[in-house]
Amino acid sequence: MSFRHEQFAQEILKGMSQVIQETLPLERYGLITITDVVVNPGLETAKIFISALNHPRDLVTVLNKKAGQLSKKLHSKVSMRKIPKITFEYDISNERVERFEELMRDQQ
């Protein structure tokens, strides 16, 4: 990923973190973390990977339904002329790490 893409992704990560914190109820989903932002080469689309303590898959559905509204709020938080089309995905890397650690414990 180029330096420009990395800066673009970091800007989206910071801004969207604020938007989600201000918009979604903490009581329902617990701590919500944006783990990564991947921007396509043309900077038209961005995938935002998230994890949450409670109901993470439900959260992804809610976020994707509200993606347009969240993008508008994001526009006020970041210094970009155009906000890419945003989609949210559940980050399964934590589940993979837990499964790997479980397998390692079973081997001992």
C-alpha positions in Angstrom: 0.0 0.0 0.0 1.4 3.4 -0.9 2.0 6.2 1.6 -1.0 8.1 0.2 -3.3 5.1 0.7 -2.0 4.6 4.2 -2.7 8.2 5.1 -6.2 8.0 3.6 -7.0 4.8 5.5 -5.7 6.3 8.8 -7.8 9.4 8.3 -10.9 7.3 7.7 -10.1 5.1 10.8 -9.7 8.1 13.1 -12.8 9.9 11.8 -15.1 6.8 11.7 -14.0 5.8 15.2 -15.4 9.2 16.4 -18.5 8.8 14.4 -19.3 5.3 15.7 -18.5 6.4 19.3 -21.0 9.3 19.0 -23.7 7.3 17.1 -24.0 3.7 18.4 -25.1 2.7 21.9 -22.2 1.3 23.9 -24.7 -0.6 26.1 -25.8 -2.8 23.2 -22.5 -3.7 21.5 -19.9 -3.0 24.2 -16.5 -1.8 23.1 -16.4 -1.4 19.3 -12.9 -1.3 17.7 -12.0 -0.5 14.1 -9.1 -2.9 13.5 -8.3 -2.0 9.9 -9.3 0.1 6.9 -8.5 -1.1 3.4 -8.9 1.4 0.6 -9.0 0.3 -3.1 -6.3 1.7 -5.5 -8.6 4.3 -6.9 -9.7 5.5 -3.5 -13.4 5.0 -4.4 -14.2 2.3 -1.8 -13.1 1.5 1.7 -13.6 -1.7 3.8 -13.7 -1.0 7.5 -13.0 -4.0 9.6 -14.5 -4.0 13.1 -14.6 -6.1 16.2 -17.0 -5.8 19.2 -17.5 -7.4 22.5 -21.3 -8.0 22.1 -23.2 -9.1 19.0 -20.4 -8.3 16.4 -22.2 -9.8 13.4 -25.4 -7.9 14.2 -23.3 -4.7 14.5 -21.9 -5.2 11.0 -25.4 -5.5 9.6 -26.5 -2.3 11.4 -23.4 -0.4 10.3 -23.8 -1.5 6.6 -27.5 -0.3 6.7 -26.4 3.1 8.1 -23.3 3.4 5.9 -24.6 6.3 4.0 -25.5 8.3 7.2 -22.2 7.4 8.8 -20.3 8.6 5.6 -22.1 12.0 5.8 -21.0 12.3 9.5 -17.5 11.2 8.6 -17.2 13.9 6.0 -17.5 16.5 8.8 -14.7 14.8 10.7 -12.0 14.4 8.0 -10.3 16.7 5.6 -11.1 14.9 2.4 -12.9 16.2 -0.7 -14.6 13.0 -1.4 -15.5 10.1 1.0 -15.2 6.7 -0.5 -18.1 4.2 -0.5 -17.8 2.5 2.8 -18.6 -1.1 3.7 -18.1 -2.8 7.1 -16.9 -6.3 7.7 -16.4 -8.3 10.8 -12.7 -8.9 11.6 -12.3 -12.6 12.3 -8.6 -12.4 13.2 -9.3 -12.5 17.0 -11.3 -15.7 16.5 -8.4 -17.2 14.5 -5.9 -16.3 17.2 -8.2 -17.8 20.0 -8.6 -21.0 17.9 -4.9 -21.3 17.3 -4.1 -20.8 21.0 -6.7 -23.4 21.9 -5.1 -25.9 19.4 -1.7 -25.2 20.9 -3.0 -25.8 24.4 -4.5 -29.1 23.3 -1.1 -30.2 21.8 0.7 -29.7 25.1 
